[in-house]
Amino acid sequence: MSAAAAMVRQNGSVRALLLENLSPRATEILTAAGVSVENHMGAMEEDELIEALEGVDIVGIRSKTQITARVLEARPDLTAIGAFSIGTNQIDLDAAASHGIPVFNAPYSNTRSVVEMAVSEMISLTRRLPDHNRALHEGTWSKSADGAHEVRGRTLGIVGYGNIGSQLSVIAEALGMNVIFFDNQEKLALGNATKMPTLEALLGEADIVTLHVDGRSGNRDFFEAPQFAAMKPGAIFLNLSRGFVVDMEALREGLESGHIGGAAIDVFPEEPKKKGDPFTSPLQNMPNVILTPHIGGSTEEAQRDIGIFVATRMRDYMWHGSTSLSVNVPNLSLDHPQGSHRIAHLHKNIPGVLADVNRVLAEHGVNIEAQLLATRGELGYVVTDVSGDLTDEAIAQVRVIAPTVRLRVMG
């Protein structure tokens, strides 16, 4: 690719494919930057996605579309991937990095939405509102205080004390709840929350147990029959984290026996790909159970903020080379190029690469105005602003430096 071709590409021929009904703000931001955007309402299976990504520079997804190593092997020319969600387990991050494709997500943008939904469900289940609602819809007046409680004074057990768990902790305490939490990593307790030494210790004390763990593979089947059995009789269970962490049949058995007093489930081991698809669960039509279609972070405010955040990160990478907050490549926060051209060189993290880049530029009389280097694991990223003529030959020689993973020129 010549310097001229690279600059033309950055200034108007960039294509984006946005899946899963993303916020219109994402389209607005990318379109304003000169990107040609195609929107697709649903998720895509692997083969369909590979076909759709032909000629595409940027792809944006939520949680349903899987960007696997096979997809990336078939479309290595992708420039950036946006996960318009908190989690990134739907993307093969290592495979993306090996092709020099940064992945950007939105780790904080829907935290408040998930927390508010958890609070509303805790109150609803503790007051047994699903049962009363169903009775009235069926034509039965069922006014009674039996089994209905305030959340004030009750103990909330939070499993996973990250961004969502810790904010929920603060709000629950403001409601008058006692908060205990368990996390495999060392976490600073907020307010009067108490860290429990083991999960079992938490389960034995909590009136309400809520899961806020991440999507790492080690959390698969994390909560099964032994964990439900360890909960207090009549305790309430919530999962707004990942569907595959919970044994749904074990939860059903706990509900049927009465050992579990109620449940709210927003995520499922298998979820439909798009709105309107059929859905089945062993928890359907059970008393005091709230089932929602993975909408914990689906408020207009959260989706707007996610759309703005991720689209902005991808735009800045495309035009400025900034990898700030990428989850899989070295992070450099960059503004507008200081020289007439910007050379972004992603490479294997071995000694001597920076010297080789500078040697090539010096041999071709290219003046360096500014330069930044960052490393992350097996990858290094050096961005060089240069002035004067940048010839095709100079770019070609930088490109063939042995450890090169990807070279981009902006100007």
Secondary structure, DSSP 8 states (H G I E B T S, - for coil): --HHHHHHHHTT--EEEEESS--HHHHHHHHHTT-EEEEESS---HHHHHHHTTT-SEEEE-SS--B-HHHHHH-TT--EEEE-SS--TTB-HHHHHHTT--EE--SSTTHHHHHHHHHHHHHHHHTTHHHHHHHHHTT------TT---STT-EEEEE--SHHHHHHHHHHHHTT-EEEEE-SS-----TT-EE-SSHHHHHHH-SEEEE-----GGGTT-B-HHHHHHS-TTEEEEE-S-GGGB-HHHHHHHHHHTSEEEEEE---SS--SSTT-----TTTT-TTEEE-SS-TT-SHHHHHHHHHHHHHHHHHHHHH---TTBSSS------S-SSSEEEEEEEE--TTHHHHHHHHHHHTT-EEEEEEEEEETTEEEEEEEEES---HHHHHHHHTSTTEEEEEEE-
